[in-house]
Amino acid sequence: EINCLNDESDKAVGNFPLLGITLKGILKFVEESGGEVVFEGLTTTDVCEKLVKVRTKKHLCSFCNMMKEDTSIIRRATVFISHAWKFKFLNVLNALQRHFPVDKLDSNGNEYVLWFDLFSNNQHGLDAPPPFEWWCDTFMTAIKTLGRVVMIMEPWENPIPLTRVWCLWEVYCASNTKCPFEVAMSVEESKRFRHTVRRDYHAFYKMLGTVDVHKSEAWNPLDKSRIFEVITQTVGFNQLNAKVFECLRDWIIRDMTSYIASVIITGKDELLDVIDCKKVLGFLYSNMGLYREAEIAYEECIALKKRFGEEYGGASDLVDVMYLLATALSQNQKQEKAEEYYKECVSIYSRTVGDKSRQTLGAKCGLASVYINTSRPKEGQILYLEILQSFIDLEGEKNIDVITCLNGLGASCLALRNFSESEDYYRRCYEGYKELLGDRHPLTLTSMNGLASALWHLNKFDDAMKLRMESVNVQKELFGNKHPEVILTLYNISVDLRNQQKFDEAETVIQECIAGQIETHGEKHPLTLRMQGELASIYSGQKKYEQAATAFEAILALEKEVLGKSHETTLWSMAQLCDVYWNLQRFQELVVLRKECLSLEKEELGEEHDNTRITMLNVAGECMRIGDYIEAKKFYEEFIAAQLRVGEGEDVRTARAMEAVGSACWQLGLKEESKDGFVNCLSLRRRLLGDKHPDTLNVMFNAASAWWNLGKMKDAEQLLDECLKGQMEVFGMEDSRTLNTKRTLESLHPSS
């Protein structure tokens, strides 16, 4: 952090000095001060007070300004060094030496010249914190002019600079001015970093979880106050966090990629080193939503293992990479291919390390997730329950694997509409991830969204929306606005808003989703199509039926091409378009589409699936609406037969279909069948609803009319008499239904 303003002697950018010092110059300073032994244990603050100020006291200027005649070590700076003053100075020097070897030159063939505030700033007579404009203009322009920012990171898992407001502002300036941002570590810290992230893929995101500009500090409280004022009035804390995370993500990808490129494989150690780093790279890509890049990284691992396997013995754990590849495929909605890999992994692990090993259980966990993602939630639930107990027996209850199973069980219960159980599983998962990984880790945020979905279905709308908003705000900071997890959370928010009939708000959110999704995954990605369908549903909710119809027709054409006619998303869009056609009174088109939908559901789901039976009922009703009574009768009878087969003969929907059969037959002049339909419905409604329920009384009148139509006046009169008494009690004497029944009954006895 820069702990003062600066010299008046070098106003290259406003009053910001641009003189810097080469690494040779810093080493010369150390030598002239008595060598490294003098610096042992000293922080940068100590070096400033005990050495730099002493050397510059006579001139009351910066070290660089004092030494500027020596152009071999003092020149215009080309790199801005971001660091914390409480660092041990020799650790900073070691990191700089590793990052800028003395023989390493820049792209112009020159030595790197470092803007290191210890040497570049005047350390005498500190000024007050600079004004608002200085931060927005002068400092930002200076960073752009220098052209490169390097942060000293130590300790890497909880780096001090990322807790200092000055350093975080410097990172933002680098991002905002598009200057390259890099991280420098000492040799030992770099080794520790790579060792840790290769053993714990979550370690990097745990580190990111510690970063929050709002909680950052400064040596001078006035600096913090002034910078916070600038942040509030310009970028905002959330966006600044997002910029910092973006810089750090980009850095670790570059660092890993560069390291991999530098390794020459001459033996097993180098091979495994490269493969481990590529696995880390794949994991990072997955968390960044770059699923195809993750696939490529894992595929390259597999290729390396196969290429060098026999020579270096590196093929033995090929299955580990296959498992990671399966996960990336599943994340990229390639569920069929993911299922193949997971099953192969389960088979290999079971054979080599046993059915109850952590590896086998992990592969089964991935397989269970695929089952849920491919509309087989019961299979997924059964498998997750088996895995959960095995993990508990193996590792105890407080570990990532157990919590991941809880997340899967929450998802399966949600799909099976067991919302209370889903809430319980998701809540346990959320609390577990939060305890083990922190409240800003990607897995914690994903579980928050699952919990929100369960709460929504339990009508706890405010609690659900609060969780979603908290989640998406942190996700935007961690991943940026176009990450798949951000887009998915926004999609869920849009659905929630639509279900609350807040259509205009929902439309704004879904438009943002669609724009980001198309940019990152294209117009034909399955999730893009689902989001387009959500927008069309919003149009329908806004009663913009023509717009909704046009949108659904376009979406349906793409879904048939990309997903297939029988895919559940395609069938959902068909059903939605049918509803739109109904509202537009385009009944002929509606019936054609509904019949197509029914045919596909029979093929995909079977005749006894609930969705298929609902479609049967809908198409029958729509045939009635257009006067196609033969087709209506056929579909109603098909529905009744399916209801009986699945044990739902005693159901209100069955009764409704029986009554509709009676009505269709009435229209077709099929008197006996009409009577049977009404009488069967009456008998069922008496059992289900009682003798005096309005629906029972309505079909009672229809049954009496059918008897009358058959010339069975005694049967008709008996039912009409019962119907009238019931209607008088339920509806009252003056109700139109009561009066109609009374007139009909009186017509049987015209002389009275």
C-alpha positions in Angstrom: 0.0 0.0 0.0 1.3 3.5 -0.9 1.8 5.2 2.4 2.2 8.8 1.3 1.9 11.1 -1.6 5.1 12.0 -3.3 7.9 14.2 -4.5 7.2 17.6 -6.0 10.2 17.0 -8.2 8.8 14.6 -10.7 5.3 15.3 -11.9 5.1 13.0 -14.8 1.4 12.3 -14.2 -0.1 15.1 -12.2 1.7 14.9 -8.9 2.4 11.2 -9.2 6.2 10.5 -9.7 7.1 7.9 -12.3 10.7 7.3 -11.4 11.4 3.7 -10.6 14.3 1.4 -9.6 15.7 -1.7 -11.3 16.1 -4.9 -9.4 19.9 -4.4 -9.7 19.3 -1.0 -8.0 17.4 -2.7 -5.1 20.2 -5.3 -4.7 22.7 -2.5 -4.7 20.7 -0.7 -2.0 20.8 -3.9 0.1 24.5 -4.3 -0.3 25.3 -0.7 0.5 23.1 -1.0 3.6 25.3 -3.9 5.0 23.9 -6.9 3.1 21.0 -9.2 3.7 22.0 -9.9 7.3 20.9 -6.3 8.2 17.5 -6.9 6.7 16.8 -10.2 8.5 13.4 -10.0 10.2 12.7 -6.4 9.0 9.4 -5.5 7.4 9.1 -3.0 4.6 8.0 -0.5 7.2 11.1 -1.2 9.3 13.3 -0.8 6.2 11.6 2.6 5.5 12.2 3.9 9.0 15.6 2.5 9.7 17.3 2.8 6.3 15.4 4.6 3.5 14.5 7.7 5.6 18.1 7.8 7.0 19.6 7.7 3.5 17.2 10.4 2.2 16.9 12.6 5.2 19.4 15.3 4.0 17.5 15.7 0.7 13.9 15.2 2.0 12.9 13.4 -1.2 12.3 10.0 -2.5 15.2 7.5 -2.9 14.7 7.4 -6.6 14.7 11.2 -6.9 17.9 11.3 -4.8 19.6 8.8 -7.0 18.1 9.8 -10.4 21.5 10.8 -11.8 22.4 7.2 -11.7 20.4 6.1 -14.8 21.9 2.6 -14.7 19.4 1.9 -11.8 16.9 4.8 -11.8 14.7 5.4 -14.8 11.1 5.9 -15.7 9.2 3.0 -14.1 7.5 0.3 -16.3 6.0 -1.9 -13.6 3.8 -1.0 -10.6 4.6 -3.2 -7.5 1.6 -3.8 -5.2 2.5 -5.1 -1.8 1.8 -4.8 1.9 4.2 -2.9 4.2 4.0 -5.5 6.9 5.7 -8.1 4.6 9.2 -9.1 5.5 11.4 -7.1 3.1 13.6 -10.0 2.1 10.5 -12.1 1.2 9.4 -9.2 -1.1 12.9 -9.1 -2.6 12.9 -12.9 -3.2 9.5 -12.7 -4.9 10.8 -9.9 -7.2 14.0 -11.7 -8.0 12.0 -14.8 -9.0 9.6 -12.8 -11.1 12.1 -10.5 -12.6 15.5 -12.3 -12.9 18.3 -9.8 -13.5 18.9 -11.2 -17.0 15.2 -11.0 -18.0 14.3 -8.1 -20.3 11.0 -6.6 -21.3 9.6 -6.8 -24.9 11.8 -3.8 -25.9 15.0 -5.4 -24.7 15.2 -3.3 -21.6 15.5 -4.1 -17.9 12.3 -3.9 -15.9 12.1 -0.7 -13.8 9.9 -1.1 -10.7 7.6 1.5 -9.2 8.2 0.4 -5.6 6.7 3.0 -3.3 9.4 2.4 -0.7 11.8 3.9 -3.2 9.6 5.9 -5.6 7.7 7.9 -3.0 8.9 10.7 -0.7 8.9 9.1 2.8 9.3 12.5 4.6 6.4 14.6 5.8 3.3 12.6 4.9 0.5 14.5 3.2 -3.2 14.2 3.9 -5.1 11.6 1.9 -5.5 12.8 -1.7 -8.8 14.2 -3.0 -11.5 12.2 -4.8 -10.3 13.4 -8.3 -6.8 12.2 -7.6 -8.0 8.6 -7.2 -10.2 8.6 -10.2 -7.9 10.5 -12.6 -4.3 10.9 -11.5 -3.7 7.5 -9.9 -5.7 5.6 -12.6 -3.7 7.4 -15.3 -0.4 6.6 -13.6 -1.2 2.9 -13.5 -2.1 3.0 -17.2 1.1 4.9 -18.0 3.2 2.4 -16.1 1.4 -0.4 -18.0 1.8 -3.4 -15.7 0.9 -4.3 -12.1 2.6 -7.1 -10.1 1.2 -8.0 -6.7 3.4 -9.7 -4.1 1.2 -12.4 -2.6 2.0 -13.8 0.8 0.8 -16.0 2.4 -1.0 -17.2 -0.8 -4.0 -18.8 0.9 -4.8 -15.6 2.9 -2.7 -12.9 1.2 -2.2 -9.7 3.2 -2.5 -7.4 0.1 -6.1 -8.7 -0.5 -7.0 -7.4 2.9 -5.6 -3.9 2.2 -7.8 -1.3 0.6 -4.9 0.3 -1.3 -3.9 -3.0 -2.9 -7.4 -3.8 -3.9 -7.8 -0.4 -5.5 -4.6 -1.0 -7.4 -5.9 -4.3 -8.8 -9.1 -2.5 -9.9 -7.1 0.2 -11.6 -5.1 -2.5 -13.5 -8.4 -4.1 -14.6 -10.0 -0.9 -15.5 -7.1 0.4 -17.6 -6.5 -3.1 -19.1 -3.0 -3.3 -17.7 -1.6 -6.8 -17.3 -2.0 -8.0 -13.7 0.5 -10.6 -12.4 1.3 -12.2 -9.0 4.8 -12.7 -7.7 5.7 -15.2 -5.0 8.9 -16.2 -3.3 10.3 -19.5 -4.3 9.1 -21.3 -1.2 5.6 -19.7 -1.4 5.2 -20.7 -5.0 6.1 -24.3 -4.3 3.7 -24.4 -1.4 1.0 -22.8 -3.6 1.3 -25.4 -6.3 1.5 -28.3 -3.9 -1.6 -27.2 -2.1 -3.9 -26.5 -5.1 -2.8 -29.9 -6.6 -4.0 -31.7 -3.5 -7.0 -29.5 -2.7 -8.8 -28.2 -5.8 -11.0 -26.0 -3.6 -8.1 -24.2 -2.1 -8.0 -21.3 -4.6 -11.7 -20.6 -4.1 -11.3 -20.8 -0.4 -8.7 -18.0 -0.8 -11.1 -16.0 -3.0 -13.7 -16.4 -0.3 -11.5 -14.3 2.1 -11.6 -11.3 -0.2 -14.1 -8.6 0.5 -13.2 -4.9 -0.2 -15.8 -3.8 2.3 -13.8 -5.5 5.1 -10.4 -4.3 3.9 -8.2 -2.0 6.0 -5.5 0.6 5.6 -2.6 1.7 7.8 -3.9 5.2 7.7 -7.7 5.3 8.6 -8.1 8.5 6.5 -6.8 6.6 3.4 -9.5 3.9 4.0 -12.2 6.6 4.4 -11.2 8.4 1.3 -10.8 5.3 -0.9 -14.1 3.9 0.4 -15.7 7.2 -0.6 -14.3 6.9 -4.1 -15.4 3.2 -4.4 -19.0 4.1 -3.3 -19.2 7.0 -5.8 -17.6 5.1 -8.8 -17.4 1.4 -9.2 -19.2 0.1 -6.1 -17.9 -2.5 -3.6 -19.6 -5.5 -5.4 -18.2 -4.6 -8.8 -14.7 -3.9 -7.3 -14.8 -7.3 -5.7 -15.7 -8.8 -9.1 -12.8 -7.0 -10.8 -10.4 -8.3 -8.2 -11.6 -11.9 -8.6 -11.4 -11.6 -12.3 -7.8 -10.5 -12.2 -6.9 -13.4 -9.8 -8.7 -16.0 -11.9 -7.0 -14.8 -15.0 -3.6 -14.8 -13.2 -3.9 -18.4 -11.9 -4.9 -19.7 -15.3 -1.9 -17.9 -16.9 0.4 -19.1 -14.2 -0.7 -22.8 -14.5 -0.6 -22.7 -18.3 2.9 -21.1 -18.3 4.2 -23.6 -15.8 2.9 -26.5 -17.8 4.5 -25.2 -20.9 7.9 -24.8 -19.1 8.1 -28.5 -18.0 10.0 -30.9 -20.2 8.8 -34.5 -19.6 11.8 -36.7 -19.1 10.4 -39.1 -16.5 7.5 -40.1 -14.3 7.8 -37.2 -11.9 7.5 -34.5 -14.6 4.7 -36.4 -16.3 2.6 -36.5 -13.1 3.5 -32.9 -12.3 2.1 -31.8 -15.7 -1.0 -34.0 -15.4 -1.7 -32.7 -11.9 -1.4 -29.1 -13.1 -3.7 -29.8 -16.0 -6.2 -31.4 -13.7 -6.1 -28.2 -11.6 -6.6 -26.2 -14.8 -9.6 -28.3 -15.7 -11.1 -27.7 -12.3 -10.6 -24.0 -12.5 -12.1 -23.9 -16.0 -15.1 -25.8 -14.7 -15.6 -23.3 -11.9 -15.3 -20.5 -14.3 -18.1 -22.0 -16.4 -15.6 -22.8 -19.3 -16.8 -26.4 -19.5 -15.4 -27.1 -23.0 -12.0 -25.8 -21.9 -12.2 -28.1 -18.9 -13.1 -31.0 -21.2 -10.0 -30.2 -23.3 -7.7 -30.1 -20.3 -8.9 -33.5 -19.1 -8.7 -35.0 -22.6 -5.1 -33.8 -22.8 -4.4 -35.5 -19.4 -5.8 -38.8 -20.8 -3.8 -38.4 -24.0 -0.6 -37.9 -21.9 -1.3 -40.8 -19.7 -1.9 -43.1 -22.7 1.2 -41.8 -24.5 3.6 -42.2 -21.6 1.8 -44.8 -19.6 3.9 -47.8 -20.4 7.2 -46.0 -20.3 6.6 -44.1 -17.0 3.8 -46.1 -15.4 1.5 -43.1 -15.6 -1.6 -44.9 -16.9 -2.6 -46.6 -13.6 -4.7 -43.7 -12.4 -6.2 -42.9 -15.8 -9.7 -43.5 -14.3 -9.2 -40.4 -12.0 -9.1 -38.1 -15.1 -12.0 -40.0 -16.7 -14.0 -39.1 -13.6 -13.1 -35.4 -13.9 -13.9 -35.5 -17.6 -17.3 -37.0 -16.8 -18.0 -34.2 -14.4 -17.1 -31.5 -17.0 -19.4 -33.3 -19.6 -22.3 -33.3 -17.1 -21.8 -29.6 -16.4 -21.8 -28.9 -20.1 -25.2 -30.7 -20.4 -23.6 -33.7 -22.2 -25.4 -36.1 -19.9 -25.4 -39.2 -22.0 -21.6 -39.1 -22.5 -21.1 -38.3 -18.8 -23.2 -41.3 -17.8 -21.0 -43.6 -20.0 -17.8 -42.3 -18.3 -19.2 -42.4 -14.8 -20.4 -46.0 -15.3 -16.9 -47.0 -16.6 -15.3 -45.3 -13.6 -17.6 -47.1 -11.1 -16.7 -50.4 -12.8 -12.9 -49.8 -12.8 -12.8 -48.4 -9.2 -15.0 -51.3 -7.9 -12.5 -53.7 -9.5 -9.3 -52.0 -8.4 -10.0 -50.3 -5.0 -13.3 -51.9 -3.9 -17.0 -51.0 -3.8 -16.8 -48.9 -0.7 -13.7 -46.9 -1.6 -14.0 -43.1 -1.7 -13.2 -43.2 -5.5 -16.0 -45.7 -6.3 -18.5 -43.7 -4.1 -17.5 -40.5 -5.8 -18.1 -41.9 -9.3 -21.5 -43.2 -8.1 -22.3 -39.8 -6.8 -21.7 -38.3 -10.3 -23.9 -41.0 -11.8 -26.7 -40.2 -9.4 -26.5 -36.6 -10.4 -26.8 -37.6 -14.1 -29.9 -39.6 -13.2 -31.5 -36.5 -11.7 -30.5 -34.3 -14.6 -32.1 -36.8 -17.0 -35.5 -37.0 -15.3 -34.7 -40.1 -13.3 -34.9 -38.6 -9.8 -36.0 -41.8 -8.1 -33.0 -43.7 -9.4 -30.8 -40.8 -8.3 -32.3 -40.7 -4.8 -31.9 -44.4 -4.2 -28.3 -44.2 -5.3 -27.6 -41.1 -3.2 -29.0 -42.7 -0.1 -26.8 -45.7 -0.5 -23.7 -43.5 -1.1 -24.5 -41.2 1.8 -24.4 -44.0 4.4 -21.2 -45.5 2.9 -19.5 -42.1 3.0 -20.6 -41.6 6.6 -19.2 -45.0 7.5 -16.0 -44.3 5.7 -15.3 -40.6 6.7 -17.7 -39.5 9.3 -20.5 -36.9 8.8 -18.4 -33.7 8.5 -16.8 -33.9 5.1 -17.3 -32.6 1.6 -18.4 -35.9 0.2 -21.3 -36.4 2.7 -22.4 -32.8 2.1 -22.4 -33.3 -1.6 -24.7 -36.3 -1.2 -27.1 -34.1 0.9 -27.1 -31.7 -2.0 -28.0 -34.5 -4.4 -30.8 -35.7 -2.1 -32.2 -32.2 -1.9 -32.3 -32.1 -5.7 -33.9 -35.5 -6.0 -36.6 -34.7 -3.4 -37.2 -31.4 -5.3 -37.8 -33.3 -8.6 -40.0 -35.8 -6.8 -42.0 -32.9 -5.2 -41.1 -33.8 -1.6 -40.5 -30.2 -0.8 -40.2 -30.4 3.0 -37.5 -33.2 2.7 -35.8 -31.2 0.0 -35.6 -28.2 2.3 -34.1 -30.3 5.1 -31.4 -31.8 2.9 -30.5 -28.5 1.2 -30.4 -26.7 4.6 -28.0 -29.3 6.0 -26.0 -29.1 2.9 -25.8 -25.3 2.9 -24.8 -25.2 6.6 -22.2 -27.9 6.0 -20.6 -26.2 3.0 -20.6 -22.9 4.8 -18.7 -24.4 7.8 -16.1 -26.3 5.7 -15.6 -24.0 2.7 -16.9 -20.6 3.8 -20.0 -18.6 2.9 -18.6 -17.4 -0.5 -17.5 -20.7 -2.0 -19.1 -21.7 -5.3 -20.5 -24.9 -3.7 -22.0 -23.0 -0.8 -23.7 -20.6 -3.3 -25.1 -23.5 -5.4 -26.6 -25.0 -2.3 -28.2 -21.7 -1.4 -30.1 -21.8 -4.7 -31.2 -25.3 -4.1 -32.6 -24.3 -0.7 -34.3 -21.3 -2.3 -36.1 -23.6 -4.8 -37.4 -25.8 -2.0 -38.5 -22.8 0.0 -40.3 -21.4 -3.0 -42.3 -24.6 -3.4 -43.2 -24.4 0.3 -44.7 -20.9 -0.4 -41.9 -19.2 1.6 -41.4 -16.7 -1.2 -39.6 -13.9 0.6 -37.1 -16.3 2.2 -36.5 -17.9 -1.2 -35.9 -14.6 -3.0 -33.6 -13.3 -0.3 -31.4 -16.4 -0.7 -31.3 -16.1 -4.4 -30.4 -12.4 -4.4 -27.6 -13.0 -1.8 -26.3 -15.8 -3.9 -26.3 -14.0 -7.3 -24.7 -10.9 -5.8 -21.7 -13.0 -4.5 -21.7 -15.1 -7.7 -21.4 -12.0 -9.8 -18.4 -10.9 -7.7 -16.7 -14.3 -7.9 -17.4 -15.2 -11.5 -18.5 -12.1 -13.4 -22.0 -11.5 -14.9 -21.8 -14.1 -17.7 -20.8 -17.2 -15.7 -23.3 -20.2 -16.1 -24.0 -20.2 -12.3 -24.9 -16.5 -12.4 -27.1 -17.0 -15.4 -28.8 -20.0 -13.9 -29.5 -18.1 -10.7 -30.9 -15.2 -12.6 -33.1 -17.6 -14.6 -34.5 -19.0 -11.3 -35.1 -15.5 -10.1 -37.0 -14.8 -13.3 -39.1 -17.9 -12.9 -39.9 -17.0 -9.3 -41.0 -13.5 -10.4 -43.2 -14.8 -13.1 -44.9 -17.2 -10.7 -45.6 -14.2 -8.5 -47.1 -12.5 -11.7 -44.4 -9.8 -11.5 -44.1 -10.1 -15.3 -42.2 -6.9 -16.1 -39.5 -7.6 -13.5 -39.3 -11.1 -14.7 -38.8 -10.0 -18.3 -36.0 -7.6 -17.4 -34.1 -10.4 -15.6 -34.6 -13.1 -18.3 -33.5 -10.7 -21.0 -30.2 -10.3 -19.1 -29.9 -14.1 -18.8 -30.5 -14.7 -22.5 -28.0 -12.0 -23.6 -25.3 -13.6 -21.4 -26.2 -17.2 -22.3 -26.2 -16.5 -26.1 -22.8 -14.7 -25.8 -21.2 -17.6 -23.9 -23.0 -20.7 -25.3 -24.8 -19.7 -28.4 -28.5 -19.7 -29.5 -28.8 -23.5 -29.7 -27.5 -24.5 -26.3 -30.2 -26.4 -24.2 -30.2 -23.8 -21.5 -30.5 -21.0 -24.0 -33.6 -22.6 -25.4 -35.1 -23.1 -21.9 -34.5 -19.4 -21.2 -36.2 -18.4 -24.5 -39.1 -20.5 -23.4 -39.3 -18.7 -20.1 -39.4 -15.3 -22.0 -42.2 -16.6 -24.1 -44.1 -17.7 -21.0 -43.7 -14.2 -19.6 -45.2 -12.8 -22.8 -48.1 -15.1 -22.2 -48.5 -13.9 -18.6 -48.5 -10.3 -19.9 -51.3 -11.4 -22.3 -49.0 -10.7 -25.3 -50.3 -13.9 -26.9 -49.3 -13.1 -30.5 -45.7 -12.4 -29.3 -45.7 -15.5 -27.2 -47.0 -17.7 -30.1 -44.2 -16.4 -32.4 -41.6 -17.0 -29.7 -42.8 -20.5 -28.9 -43.0 -21.5 -32.5 -39.4 -20.4 -33.2 -38.2 -22.1 -30.0 -40.0 -25.3 -30.8 -38.4 -25.6 -34.2 -34.9 -25.2 -32.6 -35.7 -27.7 -29.8 -36.9 -30.3 -32.2 -33.6 -29.8 -34.1 -31.2 -29.7 -31.1 -32.9 -31.8 -28.4 -35.3 -34.0 -30.4 -39.1 -34.1 -30.6 -39.4 -36.3 -27.5 -37.2 -34.3 -25.2 -39.0 -33.1 -22.0 -38.1 -29.5 -22.8 -39.6 -29.8 -26.3 -42.8 -31.3 -24.8 -43.0 -28.5 -22.3 -42.8 -25.9 -25.0 -45.5 -27.7 -27.0 -47.8 -27.7 -24.0 -47.1 -24.0 -23.4 -47.8 -23.2 -27.1 -51.1 -25.1 -26.9 -52.1 -22.8 -24.0 -51.2 -19.8 -26.1 -53.3 -21.1 -29.1 -56.2 -21.6 -26.7 -56.0 -17.9 -25.6 -55.8 -16.9 -29.3 -58.8 -19.1 -30.1 -56.7 -20.9 -32.7 -58.4 -24.2 -31.9 -57.6 -26.2 -35.0 -53.9 -25.5 -34.7 -54.2 -26.3 -31.0 -55.7 -29.7 -31.5 -53.1 -30.7 -34.1 -50.3 -29.7 -31.8 -51.8 -31.3 -28.8 -52.2 -34.6 -30.6 -48.6 -34.5 -31.7 -47.6 -33.8 -28.1 -49.7 -36.8 -26.9 -48.2 -39.1 -29.5 -44.6 -38.1 -28.4 -45.4 -38.5 -24.7 -46.8 -41.9 -25.3 -43.6 -42.9 -27.0 -41.3 -41.2 -24.5 -43.1 -41.5 -21.2 -45.6 -44.3 -21.8 -49.4 -44.1 -21.7 -49.7 -44.3 -18.0 -47.4 -41.4 -17.1 -49.2 -38.6 -15.4 -48.1 -36.0 -18.0 -49.4 -38.3 -20.8 -52.8 -38.7 -19.1 -53.1 -35.0 -18.5 -52.4 -34.4 -22.2 -55.1 -37.0 -23.1 -57.6 -35.1 -21.0 -56.6 -31.8 -22.6 -56.8 -33.0 -26.2 -60.2 -34.6 -25.5 -61.5 -31.3 -24.1 -60.1 -29.4 -27.1 -61.7 -31.8 -29.5 -65.0 -31.1 -27.7 -64.4 -27.4 -28.1 -64.1 -27.6 -31.9 -67.1 -30.1 -32.2 -65.1 -33.2 -33.0 -67.1 -35.4 -30.6 -65.9 -38.7 -32.0 -62.3 -37.8 -31.3 -63.2 -36.3 -27.9 -65.1 -39.6 -26.9 -62.1 -41.6 -28.0 -59.5 -39.7 -26.0 -61.8 -39.4 -22.9 -62.3 -43.2 -22.9 -58.5 -43.7 -23.4 -57.9 -41.5 -20.4 -60.4 -43.4 -18.2 -58.8 -46.7 -19.2 -55.3 -45.4 -18.3 -56.6 -44.1 -14.9 -58.0 -47.5 -14.1 -54.7 -49.2 -15.0 -52.7 -47.0 -12.7 -55.2 -47.4 -9.8 -56.7 -43.9 -10.1 -60.2 -44.9 -11.1 -61.5 -43.3 -8.0 -60.3 -39.8 -8.9 -62.1 -36.5 -9.6 -60.4 -36.4 -13.0 -61.8 -39.8 -13.9 -65.3 -38.6 -12.9 -64.9 -35.5 -15.1 -63.9 -37.7 -18.1 -66.9 -40.0 -17.5 -69.2 -36.9 -17.6 -67.5 -35.7 -20.7 -68.0 -39.1 -22.4 -71.7 -38.7 -21.6 -71.8 -35.2 -23.1 -69.9 -36.3 -26.3 -72.2 -39.3 -26.8 -75.2 -37.0 -26.2 -74.0 -34.8 -29.1 -73.4 -37.9 -31.3 -76.9 -39.2 -30.5 -75.6 -42.3 -28.7 -78.3 -42.3 -26.1 -77.4 -45.5 -24.2 -73.7 -44.6 -24.0 -74.5 -41.1 -23.0 -76.6 -42.4 -20.1 -73.8 -44.8 -19.1 -71.3 -42.0 -19.0 -73.5 -39.7 -16.8 -74.6 -42.6 -14.5 -71.1 -43.8 -14.0 -69.9 -40.3 -13.2 -72.8 -39.8 -10.8 -72.0 -43.0 -9.0 -68.3 -42.0 -8.7 -69.0 -38.5 -7.5 -71.4 -39.7 -4.9 -68.5 -41.8 -3.5 -65.9 -39.0 -3.8 -67.8 -35.9 -3.1 -71.1 -36.8 -1.5 -74.7 -36.5 -2.7 -75.0 -32.8 -2.4 -71.8 -31.5 -3.8 -72.4 -29.0 -6.7 -70.6 -31.3 -9.2 -72.7 -34.3 -8.1 -75.9 -32.3 -8.5 -74.8 -31.1 -12.0 -74.2 -34.6 -13.3 -77.3 -35.8 -11.5 -79.4 -33.5 -13.7 -77.5 -34.7 -16.8 -78.1 -38.4 -15.9 -81.8 -37.6 -15.4 -81.9 -36.0 -18.9 -80.2 -39.1 -20.4 -82.8 -41.3 -18.8 -85.5 -39.0 -20.1 -83.9 -39.1 -23.6 -84.2 -42.9 -23.5 -87.9 -42.7 -22.5 -87.2 -43.9 -18.9 -89.4 -41.3 -17.3 -89.6 -43.0 -13.9 -85.8 -43.1 -13.6 -85.5 -39.6 -14.8 -88.2 -38.3 -12.4 -86.5 -40.0 -9.4 -83.2 -38.4 -10.1 -84.7 -34.9 -10.9 -86.6 -35.0 -7.6 -83.4 -35.8 -5.7 -81.5 -33.2 -7.7 -84.1 -30.5 -7.0 -84.1 -31.1 -3.3 -80.3 -31.0 -3.2 -80.1 -27.8 -5.3 -82.7 -26.1 -3.1 -80.5 -26.8 -0.1 -77.2 -26.0 -1.7 -78.0 -23.2 -4.2 -81.3 -21.9 -2.9 -84.7 -21.5 -4.5 -83.9 -18.6 -6.8 -80.7 -20.1 -8.4 -81.0 -20.6 -12.1 -80.0 -24.3 -11.8 -82.7 -24.9 -9.2 -85.3 -23.2 -11.3 -84.3 -25.1 -14.5 -84.6 -28.5 -12.6 -88.0 -27.4 -11.2 -89.2 -26.5 -14.7 -87.9 -29.8 -16.1 -89.6 -31.8 -13.4 -92.9 -30.0 -13.9 -92.7 -30.7 -17.6 -93.0 -34.4 -16.7 -96.5 -33.6 -15.3 -97.9 -30.9 -17.5 -101.5 -31.3 -16.1 -100.4 -30.4 -12.6 
